[in-house]
Amino acid sequence: MRLAFYYPWFPRNWTQQGIYPYTNFSPSLGYYDSANLDITKRHIAAMQYAKIEGGIASWWGQGSEEDRNFSKLLTAAEGTTFKWCIYHELESRAKQPVNQIESDLKYVQANYAQHPNYLQLEGRFVVFVYSLTDNEKDGRDMASRWKQANTVNAFIVLKVFPQYRRCPDKPDSWHQYAPAQPTQNHKPYSFTISPGFWKKGEPSPVLERNIERWRRSIRDMAASKVMFELITTFNEHGEGTGVEKCKEWESESGHGEYLDALRSHGQKQ
């Protein structure tokens, strides 16, 4: 299944560190509002054009702006086959206690998981989890906490950490979020690709954009036959990792070079 990481936090994040607009690129839809239903519908149509089947939406807890916007993402997808799931990001701030994780999972189950456009696998609602864990001990602790907290039988996809394959409390799947690297292969779970990484305020890209490399990455991803083909990202404009159409890479199709390449599975059109 091909999914893209998605950010429903605009217009707030068009301004960061006193900089506006906080991006090195120029989205063709302008500096939009994520709460705008028409914008979200256009994003869904663009992702479907690129053979992206679902979005993994950044989520920062119950009552957050991203939480309030998540229901609008589901509404915008109604009448389509497009699916959404949350990207639980709170582990990046602090270790989440078991009772808080359990509360969040029950909240997602009660408020979103029954919607026909919420992503389900094996009859279970999917939750991706981001973290900054960079050693095996902390990673095992995180996996254990999520295992204990998952009393609602959610399909949990944790972020990898060193020696994650040896983890005794395994989740249902694994992913990597490392857009400074062009590819990350964690077969049979996931294969992640990035078009580039150029954070606003930095003098030069950490990963420079190259459409030919992007096409190769797509072909390699397709050949991997993993559970999840992951795109980092659709619209993280502050870090410059988006594949959403921008003026810098517009194309004759009207969707932009990066989405064109995804549609053709990395082949030249």
Secondary structure, DSSP 8 states (H G I E B T S, - for coil): -EEEEE---TTGGGSBTTBSS--SS-BTT-S--TT-HHHHHHHHHHHHHTT--EEEEEE-STTSHHHHHHHHHHHHHTTSS-EEEEEE-GGGTS---HHHHHHHHHHHHHHTTTSTTB-EETTEEEEEE-----SHHHHHHHHHHHHHH-TT--EEEEE--TTGGG-SS--SEEE---TTSSEEEETTTEEEE-S-B--TTSSS-SB---HHHHHHHHHHHHHH--SEEEES-SS-TTTT---S-BGGG--TTSS-HHHHHHHTTT---
